[in-house]
Amino acid sequence: MASAAETPSQTPIPATPRFKIELEFVLALANPDYLQYLGVTMPHLFNPSENTNNTKPAAFGAKSKKDSDNSDAACFARYLEYLLNYWRKPEYSQYLTHPAATIRNLELLQNEQFRRDITHPALRERLAEGFAGFAPYVPPVPEQQPQDGEPGEGTGEANGVAGNDV
């Protein structure tokens, strides 16, 4: 994975090998199956290491702590940010076969929690069904069990069902 110093600062020119490679990669990122595959097979790219002792040297020219983090996940996150910044420009997005899905997924990938959650099959399904449109990703909230005395599932009147009128 490229470090911050190696992250390209200029957008590639169409028809160059780099442009073609990056185009193929961002098009693949529009596919929820591919996102889940990356999350499962390469978790080090999607999830920051729990170990905060980074043994890699700081990135040359790092401007902030975020920029000085050379973990694979941090480098990949910066690369995804770079891709989003230029593929959303009209002069480049015209080359995308599915611009809405591609840009949406690049935007979602900016969220660290989304990158962690992409391994869950339910999220892949929701992406495949077009759940998010263009709304920001909101992590699922764990369901809470009803407290004693609160209406809950199974009680007819609490669920709007009165009696056995079927």
Beta strands, then each sheet from edge to edge (+ up, - down):
end
